[in-house]
Amino acid sequence: MSQLYFASSIGKKKPVTVNNQNTACPFCQTSELQNIIEMDESIILLKNKYPTLQKTLQLVLIETDDCFGNLSFYDKKHLYKLLKFGIRHWLKLEKDPQYQSVIFYKNHGPLSGGTIRHPHMQIVALEDVDYKSKIEPKYFQGVEIYKDNSVEFNISSFPIMGFREFNVKLFDMEKVETMGDCIQTAVRFLVDNPESKCDSYNLFFYNMGEYIVCKIVARYVVSPLFVGFMIPQVANDIERTAEKVKEDFLHL
């Protein structure tokens, strides 16, 4: 099986706070949250109140108590703690034989596909779908920005959807901090760089066995070539982009 089924009746009940200041943010009302799995100060993992995907377990990872926070500005201590927390729960759930695979991702901004502005990630365990069946290692190859024995940071030469996609490959789980630095660098380049003209992005995590990957995807209006024909496009200036990220944004 390669597709999910969306429960429309549940989806209609979901609150929307992206570009909607009149709706109260459910993640700000900490005392009213239910089905909490684990808390670490302002980081909270809980079951999704609106499980719109059938035959799945949907979890929400609230990143911070700052409703207008942005991963690009998290201090290093919080960034590292958040990533370790999320990766730990993601990989733990992957070991459950009840699920074919487990996806871990983040939406940010009006074009990212999210409905809640408050910074959060999602972990979704899939009973019948294996996301890896359509994922190829080439999607994580690209022009190098940074590399050491534990981490590789690049801009994709073979993007899944197209244009600018950054990859951070982690080969040593003891070096999550370096991975976090590279992820934050990519996000800063996208949202703080006037050339990018980007206010939306996604983070997607993949477990490739020998390594895990975080793919950072700039979100714009989706190309009709991808929507209609699944043909991705790659920018013809990724070498220049890699150099700019390395020179102006990367601080390791």
N, C-alpha and C positions, 0 to 999 in steps of 0.2 A: 504493500500500500504506500502511495506517495503523496497523499493529500490529507488535509485536515477538514473537519466539518465545523462550521461556525454556528453557534447557537444565537440566532438573531433576536429571539425574545429576551435573552440576557443582555445582549449588546445594546439594546435600546435603553436599558436602565443605567448604563455606565455614565458617571459624571464626566463632563468635559471642562477642563480648566485651561487648556492651551488656547491662547487668544480669547479667553472668556473670563473677565475679572468678576463677573456677577455670580459665579458658582463657587461655593465654599470648597476649599481643598480638603479632601478626605484624609490626606496624609499628614496634615497639620494638626488634626484632632487626635493626638496620640492616645489620650485616655479612652477614646471610643474605638480604637482598633481592636479587632478580634482575631482569633486563631493565630496568635503570635508564636512563632517557632523558636526564635532566638533574638536577643537584643544585645548590643554592645554599644553603650552610650546612645548616640543618635542614629546608629545603624540598626535597622529593624528588618527581620525576615518574617513574613507572614503569608498565609494562604490568600490567594486573590479572591476578593469578595464577589467578583464578577467573572466566573470561569467560563468564558465564551467558547473555548475550544473543547469539543467532545473527546472523550477517551484520553484525557491528559490530566496531569496534576500541575496547576498553575500557581507559582509563588511570586511574590513581589518583594524586592529588596529595596527598602527606603534608604537612601544614601546619607541623608543629613536632615536636620530639623530646619534648615534654611530653605524655604519654598522657592526662592529665586537663586539658589546656588547653582554653580556650574563646575563641572569636573575640571575645567581648565584652570580654576582658581583655588582648588582644594590645597590646603597645606600638605606637605609631604607625609606627615604622620598619619593624617586622616586618609589620604589617598592609598597609602600602603595597607592600612588596616582594612579599608573597604575592599580592595582587590583580594587580599588573603581570605577575608570572610566569604566573599562571593564565590571565589574559585573553590574553596573548601567545600561549601554546600553543593555546588554544581557537580564536582567530581564524586562526592559521596553519593549523590542521588544516581549518578551514572552506574554505580555498582549494583543497583537494585534490579534484579532480573525481571521485574514486572514491566520494565520499560525498554523499548527498542533503542531509544536515544534520549538525550536531554540537551535542550538548547538553552543558552545563556546569552542575553543580549540587553542592549540599552537603546532607548529612543530619546532624542533630544531635539526640540524645536518643532515648528508647525508642519514641516514637510517630512518628518521622520516616521510618521505612522502612529505616534502616541496621542493619548487623549488627556493625560495629566501632566501639568507643567512641573510639579514638584519632582526634583531629581530622584530617579529610581531606576532599577534594573529589573529584569524578569528572568526567572528560571522556569522552564516548562518541560516536564517529563512527558514523553510521547509513547503511548502504548503500542502503536502500530506503525509508526513512521521512523525510518532511520535517515536522519538528515545527511549522514556521511555518504549515502549512496550516490548523491549528485555532486559531491565535493571532490575536486581534484587538487593534488599538491601544487600544480602550476598556478593556482589562484593566489598562492602565497609567495610566489617568486617575484622579484622586482629589482629596481635600481637601489643599491645599498645606500643607506643613510648612516647607519651605525651597526657595528658587529663586534662581538667578543665571543668567548667560549660558551656563554650562557644565553645570549640574546641576539637576535637579528632584527633590525628595523629597516624596512624598505617601503618604496612606493610601487604598487603592483604594475607589472608589465602585462598581466593577464587578469584584469578585473572581472569580477562576477557580473556586475551591473554596468560599470563603466566610469569613465573620467578618472577622478582621483580617489584611489583606495590605498590606504596605508596598512601594512602588515607588521605586527610585532610577534615574533616567534620566540617562545620560551623553551629552552632545552633543560634547564635546571630549576626545579621548583624552589630552591633556596634563593633565587635571584628575582623574586616577584617585584622587588623594589625597582630594579632596572627596567623591567617591563612596564611598571607604572609610570616611570619617568618618560619612557618613549611614547606611551599612550597619551599622556598629558601633553607632550610636545606636539603630537599630531593634531590633537583637538585645538590647542592654542593656535597652530598654524591655520586651521580652518576657520575658527570663529574670530580670531583677533587680527587676521591678516586681510587688509582691504582688497587685495588682489583676489581672494577666494570668493568674496561676496556670498558667504555661507552662514546661515543662522541655524542650520539643522544638520544633524549627523546621527549615525548609528554606530554602536560597538557590537560586534558579533564575535563570540568565542567558539573555538573549534578544538576538539581533542583529537589529535592526529596520531595518538599512540606514543611515538618517540618524542613528541613535543606538543605544546598547546599553542594556539594562535589567537590573537585579538586582531580582527580586521576593523579598521576605522574608515567608515564610508561617508563621504560628503554627500548630503542630500539636497538635490535641486528638484525642479519639476522633471519627472522621469521621461527619458527619451522615448518617443513612439517606436523607434527601432527596437528597443528592448521590450516594450509592452507588447507589441504586435508580432515580433519575429525573434525575440530573445537574442538579439545581436548586441553585444556590449561594444562600447567605444572606449579607447584609451587616449588621453591627451597626448599630443605630440611633443610636449615640453616636460616630460617627467624627469629627465636628467637635470634640467634647470631647477625644477621644483625641489628635487632631492638636495641640490646644493644650497638652495635658499633655506630649507629647513635646517640643514646641518650648520650653516653659518649664522643664521639669525634667531633660531628658536631652540636648538638643542643645547642643553646645559647639563652635562653629566659629570 
